[in-house]
Amino acid sequence: MINLMYLVLTALLALNVSNEILHAFKVINQSIGSSNTSIQEKNAKLYDFLKEQANATATHDRFGKYNDRAQSVKKASDDMIAYLEAWKERVIETAGGRDKETKEISREDNIDASTHLLVENKGGDTLKKKLEEFRTMLLNSVFLDDAKKQLDHDLPIKIDKVQKTDNNPRADWSMSFFHNMPTVAAVTLLSKFQNDVRNSEALIVNELTTEAGNLALKFDEMQAIAVPKTTYALAGQKIEANIMMAAYNKKVTPQVSISSGHVTKIENGLASWEVQAAGVGPQKVHGSVTLDMGTMGPVKRDFDFEYVVGSTGASIQLDKMNVFYIGVPNPITVSAAGYALEDIQVVPENTAGTTITQAVDASGKKILGKYIVNVNSSAGKTTMVDIKANDKAKGGLQNVGKMEVRVKSIPDPTPEVGGKSYGVLAANIFRAQIGVVAQLHNFDFDTRFVVTEFNYSWLPRHKDIVGPVHVVGSNFNAKQEVKDYQNQVKPGDKIFIEDIKAKGPDGKIRSLPSITLNLN
């Protein structure tokens, strides 16, 4: 009888879970919750990147289907998280609910709730099936077979085979995980499944981003092009042209930047351009075409051409652009038929916001026919420039011509690190960079923007995102924390530089686009 009582007491002690163990489960559950939030924030950046590329005209065809798959993964993951959260609340409610004041689990040590719901009522079988279906959906979301095989091995969300034991002779999965499991432990285990869901989601979305970035561009159309070296000639002069066969992809939209005029349309891979003729004499046009070349990344090529504008009487030629830019000196050349250059004056019709001075050479001597126009933000959308000449026959200054010129702000610069504003950059090259620069590409004026601040985030491969860290200035070493992160980057990491601000020659602070770099 004594021996029998000892055995009963031992069994009762085995079922009595200590408060220390229950507290440990609570701490683990809280830690998993924090980890899930961090992973979800990291995943959100990848979703935003894919969505941004899918919405951009130049990369829509390339990223569209990957963004669609990623959105399906996001919905399935969010649904799975909600499903597991519902199971946690059912177990808590069956065990006795939550304390009305503290909202803590009332019966953390209750071992009957998980057993009843998930083992006896077969709820664990349904949960197991849901997890298996979710895992299959994730694997089917990637396009490459090799990647799918690797992810089949790497995905954290998986159903491990249960071994037979004396207490579980049928090797039942639900019995192994939830039989006689204290409520707080069952909740923690369900939180662990949620963590596996978020980590698996991150691997799949990262793979979709990588696959989209590795696509190669294929050309599907060719066209003969003849480009004359001059658009104006006199009788007897030689006219030359470059003739070539150009290959392009009708489904890939190029990005065109041009110094004057405007692009009227971009259709089937070709851009159309037009300009309203202004000024007198040869007019130079500069521009660039940027094309997403798949594995090569964005490829940019510059171009330029000339055309001639004729005129009668007085004329003004804008030497650099066909507009006046705010904050920089705009050079112009002025002439008037029948008048000597020393008899010509140029004045703004409305002096508010516009000043005109005669250009001088290095020695300070005035250059006849050359002037510098300065405008500020109060000049309006256009400014009128009058040409006056000393008419000796009529006596005094006479108006001999005028020209209305558009006024524009200097275009926004492109933020870059190591010559890249997005795409792939070698990790060793990134570690050697000083900071963020604001580049004005294909802009004829000698001016610059200065980066004043930015936020820096670092996403190590297979780890949680670090940052953002706010930096004042343009250099990484302005904040030792950022410099330390920069020195630790490795191939496979991602860098996000956001909320970039830069100050231009007009004194205004501009908000610039974000930089996203994939390091290799």
C-alpha positions as CSV (number, residue, x, y, z in Angstrom):
1,M,0.0,0.0,0.0
2,I,2.8,2.4,0.9
3,N,4.6,1.7,-2.4
4,L,1.3,2.3,-4.3
5,M,0.8,5.7,-2.6
6,Y,4.4,6.7,-3.5
7,L,3.8,6.0,-7.1
8,V,0.6,8.1,-7.1
9,L,2.4,11.0,-5.4
10,T,5.3,10.8,-8.0
11,A,2.7,11.0,-10.8
12,L,1.0,14.0,-9.3
13,L,4.3,15.8,-8.9
14,A,5.1,15.1,-12.6
15,L,1.9,16.8,-13.6
16,N,2.4,19.9,-11.5
17,V,4.2,22.4,-13.8
18,S,6.4,24.9,-11.8
19,N,5.8,28.6,-12.0
20,E,9.4,29.1,-13.2
21,I,8.7,26.9,-16.3
22,L,5.4,28.7,-17.0
23,H,7.2,32.1,-16.7
24,A,9.9,30.9,-19.1
25,F,7.3,30.0,-21.7
26,K,5.8,33.5,-21.3
27,V,9.2,35.1,-22.0
28,I,9.8,33.0,-25.0
29,N,6.3,33.8,-26.4
30,Q,7.0,37.5,-26.0
31,S,10.4,37.2,-27.7
32,I,8.8,35.3,-30.6
33,G,6.2,38.1,-31.0
34,S,8.9,40.8,-31.2
35,S,10.8,38.7,-33.8
36,N,7.7,38.3,-35.9
37,T,7.1,42.1,-36.0
38,S,10.7,42.7,-37.1
39,I,10.5,40.1,-39.9
40,Q,7.2,41.5,-41.0
41,E,8.8,45.0,-41.3
42,K,11.7,43.5,-43.4
43,N,9.2,41.7,-45.6
44,A,7.3,45.0,-46.2
45,K,10.4,46.6,-47.7
46,L,10.7,43.8,-50.2
47,Y,7.0,44.0,-51.1
48,D,7.3,47.8,-51.6
49,F,10.4,47.3,-53.8
50,L,8.6,44.8,-56.1
51,K,5.5,46.9,-56.2
52,E,7.5,50.0,-57.1
53,Q,9.3,48.2,-59.9
54,A,6.0,46.7,-61.2
55,N,4.3,50.1,-61.3
56,A,7.3,51.8,-63.1
57,T,6.8,52.0,-66.8
58,A,10.4,50.9,-67.6
59,T,10.3,47.7,-65.5
60,H,6.6,46.8,-65.4
61,D,6.8,43.9,-67.9
62,R,9.8,42.5,-66.1
63,F,8.6,42.7,-62.5
64,G,4.8,42.4,-62.9
65,K,4.4,38.7,-62.6
66,Y,6.8,38.5,-59.7
67,N,4.9,41.2,-57.8
68,D,1.7,39.3,-58.4
69,R,3.2,36.1,-56.9
70,A,4.6,38.1,-54.0
71,Q,1.1,39.6,-53.2
72,S,-0.4,36.1,-53.2
73,V,2.3,35.0,-50.8
74,K,1.6,38.0,-48.6
75,K,-2.1,37.2,-48.4
76,A,-1.6,33.5,-47.7
77,S,0.9,34.4,-45.0
78,D,-1.4,36.9,-43.3
79,D,-4.3,34.4,-43.5
80,M,-2.1,31.7,-41.9
81,I,-1.0,34.1,-39.1
82,A,-4.6,34.9,-38.4
83,Y,-5.6,31.2,-38.4
84,L,-2.9,30.4,-35.8
85,E,-3.9,33.4,-33.7
86,A,-7.4,32.2,-33.7
87,W,-6.2,28.8,-32.4
88,K,-4.3,30.5,-29.6
89,E,-7.5,32.3,-28.4
90,R,-9.5,29.1,-28.6
91,V,-7.1,27.3,-26.3
92,I,-6.9,30.2,-23.9
93,E,-10.7,30.5,-23.8
94,T,-11.2,26.8,-23.2
95,A,-8.6,26.9,-20.4
96,G,-10.5,29.6,-18.6
97,G,-10.0,32.8,-20.6
98,R,-8.0,35.9,-19.6
99,D,-8.0,37.9,-16.4
100,K,-10.3,40.9,-16.9
101,E,-7.9,43.4,-15.5
102,T,-4.4,42.2,-16.5
103,K,-5.5,40.4,-19.7
104,E,-3.1,37.6,-18.8
105,I,-4.0,33.9,-19.3
106,S,-6.0,32.9,-16.2
107,R,-4.9,29.2,-16.2
108,E,-1.5,29.0,-17.7
109,D,-0.9,25.5,-16.3
110,N,-4.1,24.0,-17.6
111,I,-3.2,20.9,-19.6
112,D,-6.8,19.9,-20.6
113,A,-7.6,22.6,-23.1
114,S,-4.9,21.8,-25.7
115,T,-5.5,18.1,-25.2
116,H,-9.3,18.4,-25.7
117,L,-9.2,20.8,-28.7
118,L,-6.2,19.6,-30.6
119,V,-5.9,15.9,-29.8
120,E,-9.3,14.5,-28.8
121,N,-11.3,16.7,-31.2
122,K,-8.7,16.3,-34.0
123,G,-8.1,20.0,-34.3
124,G,-4.4,19.3,-34.6
125,D,-5.0,17.2,-37.7
126,T,-6.7,20.2,-39.3
127,L,-3.8,22.5,-38.2
128,K,-1.2,20.1,-39.6
129,K,-3.0,20.0,-43.0
130,K,-3.2,23.8,-43.1
131,L,0.5,24.1,-42.5
132,E,1.3,21.5,-45.2
133,E,-0.9,23.3,-47.7
134,F,0.7,26.6,-46.9
135,R,4.2,25.2,-47.4
136,T,3.2,23.7,-50.7
137,M,1.7,27.1,-51.8
138,L,5.0,28.9,-50.9
139,L,7.1,26.4,-52.9
140,N,4.9,26.7,-55.9
141,S,5.2,30.5,-55.9
142,V,8.8,30.5,-57.1
143,F,9.5,30.1,-60.9
144,L,12.9,28.3,-61.0
145,D,13.0,24.6,-60.3
146,D,16.5,24.7,-58.8
147,A,15.4,27.4,-56.3
148,K,12.3,25.4,-55.4
149,K,14.5,22.3,-54.6
150,Q,16.7,24.4,-52.3
151,L,13.8,26.1,-50.6
152,D,12.1,22.7,-50.0
153,H,15.1,22.0,-47.8
154,D,15.5,25.6,-46.3
155,L,11.9,26.6,-45.5
156,P,11.4,26.8,-41.7
157,I,7.7,25.9,-42.0
158,K,7.7,22.1,-42.2
159,I,6.0,19.1,-40.6
160,D,8.6,16.8,-39.0
161,K,7.9,13.1,-38.8
162,V,7.1,12.0,-35.2
163,Q,8.8,9.0,-33.7
164,K,6.8,6.3,-31.9
165,T,7.1,6.3,-28.1
166,D,5.4,4.4,-25.3
167,N,3.1,7.3,-24.8
168,N,2.5,7.8,-28.5
169,P,2.6,4.3,-30.1
170,R,0.9,5.5,-33.3
171,A,3.4,8.4,-33.8
172,D,0.5,10.9,-34.0
173,W,1.6,14.4,-34.7
174,S,-1.1,16.1,-32.6
175,M,-0.5,13.8,-29.7
176,S,3.2,14.5,-29.8
177,F,2.9,18.3,-29.8
178,F,-0.3,19.1,-27.7
179,H,-1.2,16.1,-25.4
180,N,-1.1,17.3,-21.8
181,M,0.5,20.6,-22.9
182,P,0.1,23.5,-20.5
183,T,-1.9,26.4,-22.0
184,V,1.0,28.9,-22.0
185,A,3.2,26.2,-23.7
186,A,0.6,25.5,-26.4
187,V,0.3,29.2,-27.1
188,T,4.1,29.6,-27.3
189,L,4.2,26.6,-29.8
190,L,1.6,28.3,-32.0
191,S,3.6,31.5,-31.9
192,K,6.6,29.5,-33.0
193,F,4.6,28.3,-36.0
194,Q,3.8,32.0,-36.7
195,N,7.5,32.8,-36.6
196,D,8.1,29.9,-39.1
197,V,5.4,31.4,-41.4
198,R,7.1,34.9,-41.4
199,N,10.6,33.5,-41.9
200,S,9.4,31.2,-44.8
201,E,7.5,34.2,-46.3
202,A,10.8,36.2,-46.2
203,L,12.7,33.5,-48.0
204,I,10.1,33.2,-50.8
205,V,9.8,37.0,-51.4
206,N,13.5,37.4,-51.4
207,E,13.8,34.6,-54.0
208,L,11.1,36.3,-56.2
209,T,13.0,39.6,-55.9
210,T,16.3,37.9,-56.9
211,E,14.6,36.0,-59.8
212,A,13.1,39.3,-61.2
213,G,16.5,41.0,-61.0
214,N,18.2,38.2,-62.9
215,L,16.0,38.3,-66.0
216,A,17.8,38.9,-69.3
217,L,16.5,41.3,-71.9
218,K,15.7,39.9,-75.3
219,F,15.4,42.0,-78.5
220,D,12.4,41.2,-80.7
221,E,12.5,44.1,-83.3
222,M,15.0,45.7,-85.6
223,Q,14.9,49.0,-87.5
224,A,17.2,50.8,-90.0
225,I,18.1,54.3,-88.8
226,A,19.9,57.1,-90.7
227,V,21.3,60.0,-88.6
228,P,22.5,63.0,-90.6
229,K,25.6,64.8,-89.2
230,T,24.1,68.2,-90.1
231,T,20.6,69.5,-90.7
232,Y,21.6,72.6,-92.5
233,A,24.0,73.0,-95.5
234,L,24.8,75.4,-98.3
235,A,25.2,74.4,-101.9
236,G,28.5,72.7,-102.5
237,Q,29.0,71.5,-98.9
238,K,29.2,67.9,-98.0
239,I,26.4,66.2,-96.1
240,E,27.2,63.0,-94.1
241,A,25.1,60.6,-92.1
242,N,25.5,57.5,-89.9
243,I,23.4,54.5,-91.0
244,M,22.8,51.6,-88.8
245,M,20.5,48.7,-87.8
246,A,19.1,49.1,-84.3
247,A,17.6,46.2,-82.3
248,Y,15.2,46.8,-79.5
249,N,12.4,45.2,-77.4
250,K,8.9,46.5,-78.1
251,K,7.8,45.4,-74.6
252,V,10.5,47.3,-72.7
253,T,10.0,51.0,-72.3
254,P,13.2,53.1,-72.3
255,Q,13.6,56.1,-70.0
256,V,14.6,59.2,-72.0
257,S,16.1,62.4,-70.6
258,I,16.6,65.3,-72.9
259,S,17.9,68.9,-72.5
260,S,15.2,70.6,-74.5
261,G,11.7,70.0,-76.0
262,H,9.8,67.0,-74.6
263,V,9.1,63.4,-75.4
264,T,5.6,63.2,-76.8
265,K,5.1,59.4,-76.5
266,I,7.0,56.2,-75.8
267,E,5.4,53.3,-77.7
268,N,6.6,49.8,-78.7
269,G,10.1,50.6,-77.4
270,L,10.5,53.9,-79.4
271,A,10.4,57.4,-78.1
272,S,9.1,60.4,-80.1
273,W,10.4,64.0,-79.4
274,E,9.5,67.5,-80.5
275,V,10.5,71.1,-79.6
276,Q,9.3,74.6,-80.4
277,A,12.1,76.3,-82.4
278,A,13.6,79.2,-80.4
279,G,16.9,81.2,-80.6
280,V,19.0,81.8,-83.6
281,G,21.7,79.7,-85.2
282,P,22.8,76.1,-84.3
283,Q,21.0,74.5,-81.4
284,K,22.5,71.6,-79.6
285,V,20.4,68.9,-77.9
286,H,21.8,66.5,-75.3
287,G,20.1,63.6,-73.8
288,S,20.3,60.0,-72.6
289,V,18.4,56.7,-72.9
290,T,18.3,54.3,-70.0
291,L,17.2,50.7,-70.6
292,D,16.8,47.9,-68.1
293,M,19.1,45.1,-69.4
294,G,18.2,42.3,-67.0
295,T,21.3,40.7,-65.5
296,M,23.4,43.7,-66.7
297,G,21.1,46.1,-64.8
298,P,20.2,49.5,-66.1
299,V,22.3,50.6,-69.1
300,K,22.6,54.3,-69.9
301,R,23.8,55.8,-73.2
302,D,24.2,59.5,-74.0
303,F,23.3,61.2,-77.3
304,D,23.4,64.6,-78.9
305,F,22.5,66.3,-82.1
306,E,22.2,69.8,-83.6
307,Y,19.7,71.7,-85.7
308,V,19.7,75.3,-87.0
309,V,17.1,78.0,-86.3
310,G,17.0,81.0,-88.7
311,S,15.6,84.4,-88.0
312,T,15.3,87.9,-89.3
313,G,15.9,91.2,-87.5
314,A,16.9,91.1,-83.8
315,S,17.4,87.8,-82.1
316,I,18.3,86.2,-78.8
317,Q,20.1,82.9,-78.7
318,L,20.1,80.9,-75.4
319,D,23.6,79.5,-75.3
320,K,23.0,76.5,-73.1
321,M,19.3,75.7,-72.8
322,N,16.0,76.9,-74.2
323,V,14.8,78.0,-70.8
324,F,16.1,80.2,-68.0
325,Y,16.9,78.2,-64.9
326,I,16.5,79.7,-61.4
327,G,19.6,80.0,-59.3
328,V,22.3,79.8,-62.1
329,P,23.7,82.3,-64.6
330,N,22.0,81.8,-68.0
331,P,24.3,82.9,-70.9
332,I,22.6,84.4,-74.0
333,T,23.9,85.8,-77.3
334,V,22.1,88.8,-78.9
335,S,22.3,90.4,-82.3
336,A,20.3,92.8,-84.4
337,A,20.5,93.2,-88.1
338,G,21.8,96.7,-89.1
339,Y,23.2,97.5,-85.7
340,A,26.7,97.3,-84.3
341,L,27.0,95.1,-81.2
342,E,28.2,98.0,-79.1
343,D,24.9,99.8,-79.8
344,I,22.7,97.0,-78.5
345,Q,21.3,96.7,-75.0
346,V,19.3,93.8,-73.4
347,V,16.9,94.5,-70.6
348,P,14.1,92.5,-68.9
349,E,10.6,93.8,-69.6
350,N,9.6,93.1,-66.0
351,T,12.6,93.6,-63.6
352,A,10.9,91.7,-60.8
353,G,12.9,88.5,-60.3
354,T,15.1,89.0,-63.4
355,T,18.5,90.7,-63.9
356,I,20.6,90.9,-67.0
357,T,24.3,91.9,-67.0
358,Q,26.9,91.9,-69.8
359,A,29.3,89.0,-69.9
360,V,33.0,89.6,-69.3
361,D,36.1,87.7,-70.1
362,A,38.8,86.5,-67.7
363,S,40.4,90.0,-67.7
364,G,37.1,91.6,-66.8
365,K,36.5,93.1,-70.3
366,K,33.0,93.2,-71.6
367,I,32.1,90.7,-74.4
368,L,30.0,92.4,-77.0
369,G,26.7,90.5,-77.8
370,K,27.0,88.3,-74.7
371,Y,24.9,88.6,-71.6
372,I,24.1,86.8,-68.4
373,V,20.5,86.4,-67.2
374,N,19.8,85.6,-63.6
375,V,16.2,84.8,-62.4
376,N,14.8,83.9,-59.0
377,S,11.6,82.2,-57.8
378,S,9.6,85.5,-58.1
379,A,10.1,85.7,-61.9
380,G,7.0,83.6,-62.7
381,K,6.6,80.9,-65.3
382,T,8.0,83.1,-68.1
383,T,10.1,86.3,-68.5
384,M,10.2,88.7,-71.4
385,V,13.6,90.0,-72.6
386,D,13.6,93.2,-74.7
387,I,16.4,94.1,-77.3
388,K,17.0,97.8,-77.6
389,A,19.4,99.5,-80.1
390,N,20.7,103.0,-80.4
391,D,19.0,104.2,-83.6
392,K,21.1,107.1,-84.8
393,A,18.5,108.1,-87.5
394,K,15.6,108.3,-85.0
395,G,17.7,109.2,-82.1
396,G,17.9,107.3,-78.8
397,L,17.1,103.7,-77.9
398,Q,14.5,101.9,-79.9
399,N,12.9,98.5,-79.3
400,V,14.1,96.2,-82.1
401,G,13.0,92.8,-80.8
402,K,11.9,90.8,-77.8
403,M,11.7,87.2,-76.7
404,E,9.6,85.3,-74.1
405,V,11.5,82.6,-72.3
406,R,10.2,80.0,-70.0
407,V,11.5,80.0,-66.4
408,K,12.1,76.6,-64.7
409,S,13.7,75.3,-61.5
410,I,16.8,73.2,-61.9
411,P,15.7,69.6,-62.3
412,D,16.0,67.3,-59.3
413,P,19.4,65.5,-59.1
414,T,19.8,61.7,-58.9
415,P,21.0,60.4,-55.5
416,E,23.8,57.8,-56.0
417,V,26.2,55.7,-54.1
418,G,29.1,54.3,-56.1
419,G,27.5,55.6,-59.3
420,K,24.3,53.6,-58.6
421,S,20.8,54.8,-57.6
422,Y,19.4,51.2,-57.6
423,G,20.4,47.7,-58.8
424,V,23.4,45.6,-58.1
425,L,26.7,46.9,-56.6
426,A,29.8,44.9,-55.5
427,A,30.0,44.7,-51.7
428,N,33.7,45.7,-51.7
429,I,32.9,48.8,-53.8
430,F,30.1,49.8,-51.4
431,R,32.4,49.5,-48.4
432,A,34.8,52.0,-50.1
433,Q,32.2,54.7,-50.7
434,I,32.3,57.9,-48.7
435,G,28.6,58.7,-48.8
436,V,25.6,59.8,-50.8
437,V,26.0,62.2,-53.7
438,A,23.4,64.1,-55.7
439,Q,24.3,64.0,-59.4
440,L,22.8,66.3,-62.1
441,H,23.2,64.3,-65.3
442,N,23.1,65.9,-68.7
443,F,22.8,69.4,-67.3
444,D,25.0,72.0,-69.0
445,F,25.3,74.4,-66.1
446,D,28.2,74.2,-63.7
447,T,26.2,73.7,-60.5
448,R,25.8,71.1,-57.8
449,F,23.5,69.9,-55.1
450,V,24.6,69.0,-51.6
451,V,23.0,66.1,-49.7
452,T,22.0,67.4,-46.2
453,E,20.5,64.2,-44.6
454,F,19.3,60.7,-45.2
455,N,18.1,57.5,-43.4
456,Y,20.3,54.4,-43.7
457,S,19.0,50.8,-43.3
458,W,20.9,47.5,-43.8
459,L,19.3,44.1,-44.5
460,P,21.9,41.4,-43.9
461,R,21.2,38.1,-45.8
462,H,19.0,35.8,-43.8
463,K,18.9,38.3,-40.8
464,D,16.7,41.0,-39.5
465,I,16.9,44.5,-40.9
466,V,19.1,47.0,-39.1
467,G,18.0,50.7,-39.0
468,P,16.9,53.1,-40.1
469,V,19.7,55.4,-38.8
470,H,19.3,59.1,-39.4
471,V,22.4,60.8,-40.8
472,V,22.9,64.6,-41.1
473,G,25.1,65.5,-44.0
474,S,26.2,63.4,-47.0
475,N,29.0,61.1,-45.5
476,F,28.5,57.7,-43.9
477,N,31.2,58.5,-41.3
478,A,29.0,61.4,-40.1
479,K,27.6,58.7,-37.9
480,Q,29.9,56.0,-36.5
481,E,27.0,53.5,-36.3
482,V,26.4,53.8,-40.0
483,K,30.2,53.6,-40.8
484,D,30.4,50.4,-38.7
485,Y,27.4,48.9,-40.6
486,Q,29.0,49.8,-43.9
487,N,32.2,48.0,-43.0
488,Q,30.3,44.8,-42.2
489,V,28.3,44.4,-45.4
490,K,28.7,41.2,-47.4
491,P,27.4,39.8,-50.8
492,G,23.7,39.0,-50.6
493,D,22.9,42.0,-48.3
494,K,20.6,44.8,-49.2
495,I,21.0,48.6,-48.5
496,F,18.1,51.0,-48.3
497,I,18.9,54.8,-48.2
498,E,15.7,56.7,-47.8
499,D,14.3,60.2,-47.0
500,I,17.2,61.8,-48.8
501,K,17.3,65.6,-48.8
502,A,19.6,67.8,-50.9
503,K,20.1,71.6,-51.1
504,G,20.5,73.2,-54.6
505,P,21.9,76.5,-55.8
506,D,18.5,78.1,-55.4
507,G,18.7,77.4,-51.7
508,K,15.7,75.1,-51.6
509,I,15.8,71.7,-50.0
510,R,14.6,68.9,-52.3
511,S,13.3,65.5,-51.4
512,L,15.0,62.9,-53.5
513,P,14.1,59.3,-54.4
514,S,15.3,56.3,-52.3
515,I,18.3,54.2,-53.2
516,T,18.0,50.4,-53.1
517,L,21.2,48.4,-53.6
518,N,21.6,44.6,-53.9
519,L,25.2,43.8,-52.9
520,N,27.1,40.9,-54.6
